[in-house]
Every structure is written in structure tokens, then in C-alpha cells.
Amino acid sequence: MKVVTTEDLINIDKKTIEKIPSVLLMEHVASEIFYLLLKRHRKLLYTKTVYIFSSVGGNGGDGLAIARYLIKNGYDVKIYITGNLDRVNKDTYANFNILKSMHVDVNYLGNEEDVLSAVNTIEPKSIVLDSLFGTGGNRPLEGIQKLLVDNLNKLNVLRIAIDIPSGLASKINDYDNINTCFKAHETYTICFAKDIFFLYSTREYIGRLFTIKSIFPNDILDNWGYKAKLIDYNEKINIDRNAFFSKREQGMLAIIAGSNNYIGAAVLAVNAAYRLGVGYIRLYVPNGIVKNIRNAIMPSMPEAVIIGVGEENQKCFTENDIDIVNDINRSDACIIGSGIGRNMSTEVFVNSILKQINIPTVIDADALYLMFESTFNELNYNFILTPHIYEFEKITQINNKEALENPYEALLKYRQKTNASIILKDAISFLMYDNDIYINYNPKESMGKAGMGDVFAGFIGALLARKLNILDAAKLALIIQSKSFNILSKKFGNDYIQPKDLANISYKILKRI
């Protein structure tokens, strides 16, 4: 699914209208949204009123057309419109007249008293549709519209935005949070996701995102560029499976992890990798923590091969441990970084071994902090980095605030420095492979808990060891992570999911895929 700029979408609209009447486009959108409402909220539609707030622009016309479909099918609807009626969009005006011919009341909100009166009549737990302003509404909300949206946001209702939450564009760089924006629980966007949906300052207003099919001509869509793509949860990514495969043929994964204070990170990475069906894991840990690691791993995963590295009492990796690289390169894939600590001697080890590893490798956690700029610049296409936003700042010198405000630009700057792929982990994750950006939009609380990154690294490492290329392994790991969170959040609630829960349910997701 393509992600485009709002400017591009306006131009796509203009090109499309040269071939297809705009009122037909509006009609198609309204029917698609009506059926989506039925699919998702049929019970609410039977028991509650739908309140539709429109304006005189094209987005308002979508709201009026949706109202027609709801009314025609017997649902209770109340319609409100704001704005200068002398400047009404022609398609909006057509739908307004059809509603009048159906003897449907369209209530005009002309002053503050009208707004407050309308808001006060809304039933709790009903549906409120925002079709005030679309992609062309790039100015801050003012006057009646601001008062309306501020009050709608306070209600105990299901808020649904049509195409784009009203006021969203004005939230970009709104550091003082003074601009108003409709805070949607769900957004039904038309044809494409918009790039501004995924910025740090705007994403909290989107809620769950659904893309409405369009009838835009393919010759226009196919020839138009895009800024990124949404990861498709229904994409078929095939892993070779064969009843005659030996453990070696099911993938051999090397994991370089652990130090005296961070034993759990290694355990989580191993557990996650095994749950995704890798055939054979060789876990390399400092010799001084081998006993503790074995006590933690053996009861539940006795199949893991634990290899002690260095001197007998050594609690972290050192520059003297570089010779394990020949053994590492016998595997199909590698993970380095989970819980290895930030000892100065470990820093030398990490930078030396990264220059000698020649298999697909996930660089995570402490290895990201310890990596020199020169090492980072020399990484080839075999590597994928999995930083959170502060680790991203450390390796790129791009301020974390700048990266959050414009992740697209930050990733383009990243690509100028290295050939390695990257997943910038956050509530919304950005994957960059080659020069393409993929977005995993599934914000959940608890994704940032300690240990979640170790589990995620285990997912990617296992899939790489099972012979997926870096792009497919990264996308599939993100899909598994997101779907696991969705299931667990229903069971435990978002705040109570633990990293081990994610690993333990992941195999069920992979089986379904």
C-alpha cells in the first residue's frame, strides 16, 4: 500500500477528475465507507444514532453521501454542516440537494450556540463521523470548527475520521500543542495513506487506519511516485518447509549475547528464535556467565548449544575473543548485541568482529552503541540494524527529535552513510531496505518495554537463518510482532504484555501466515 504526500494526492485527484467525474468518485467512496461501517460497527448502527459533521468542501460531500447510504438502509442519522454556503463544492451541493429531496434535515451550525447545542444532544457511545476537512485543509481550525472539534474530542463516543482527521496538517511542528485536531479512534483514508499520518506530532490522532479502495485509473496510480509503503499484513512470504530437512537445513543461528548484568537478554533472544522454528542455535556468551546462562536456558530450551568465550571468570566480551568469528561464519545468520554491555573492551570486540562477519546479521542493542562511525559506514548489505530512536541518534548523529518529526528525511540521511538495512523501532516502525521505506503502523503500548527488542532481534535472526532475504525477514518479523501484540492485548491488556509472552505466541502467528 503506497504512502503519498497530501500534495501528491491533490494532484492525483486533479488528474483523475479529467477522466472520471468527481461526483462518481465521491459516490464510490461513500459506498465503500458505508460497507466498512457495516462490517465493523453493525451493532452500534442498529442501536445508536450516527452523527455526521460536514463542511462545504469536498470532504463534507463525502459525509453527506455516506449519510444517504445510512439513511437509505434504515439507520438513524443526524447531519450537521458548517462553513460558507455561498462557497459550497458542487458535488457537496448535489448531495445536499438529494438529501433535501429525501426530506432529510441538514442542520446548519452558524454560531457557538448552535455548536454547543448540537454537541449536547449526542448520545454517549454513539458514532461521530468527522468529514469537515480533507487533504486541502492545511490551516489551523478556527472559530466554530475549532469549538466543535474541541468539544467532540471530549465526548465518550466512537470518533471516525473520513480520509484525514480535521486539523491534522496544522499539528505538524505544533510544539505548544495549541492547534486543534479531531482525535479519531479510526481513520478511513481514501486510496492512499498520507505521509503525515506517521509523524510523531500527528500519529496519536489517527487511531486504527483503514484504506478505502478507489476507482482512480491505474495508469495514473502506477505512474505516480510514493514516499513509502505500508507493510501488508496479508502478504504471502514463503519459508521453505520440508519434512526431510535436518536441523542444519532448517537454519543455523549464531547469537552473540549476554554479559554479567544482562543475562536475560540472551535468554529472550534464544527463546524467540527457537519459537520461529530455527533448527539450531549456537549461543556465544562470556565464560564467566555460562553457568548462569545454562541455569536460565536449559530447563526450557535444552537444545540450545551454549559456547563459553574467553577466560574462565570473564564477564563480558573482550578484544581477545575475535577468533570466534570463524565459527560464527559457519552459521546461516547471526545476532549480535543483546545484553553484551558497554565495556570498553567489548567496544573493541564489536567493531573488530563486525568487520569480519560475512553472513546476514542483526545488529541490536548495545552493539549499536558500541559501533564506531567508521564501522557503521563500512557495513554492507548483509547487515540490518534495529535501533530505537535514541540508538538511532547515537549511530547517525541525527537528533532524535529531528528523526521523530521527519523520519523519512532522517532515513534518507541514514542511507547516505551506510548500505545496511534498518528498522527504526517505535510505536510506528520504519524499515529501510535499499532505498525503499516500509511503515509498520500498529501502535501499541508496551512495545517499548525492556526485553521487547531482544525478542524482536530473535525473530529476525531466526527468519534470516531460515534463508529469507533481509527484506522478507524484516517484514515478516514486524508482522509477527504486531499480530502477536494484537492477540495478547485482548488477553492481558496492552500494559501487561511481557516479552516472553510475545515469543511464546509467535509460532501460532507464523503457522497462520
Summary of the structure (lengths in Angstrom):
residues: 513
radius of gyration: 26.4
end to end distance: 18.7
largest distance: 87.5
contacts: 1827
relative contact order: 0.09
helix: 46%
strand: 17%
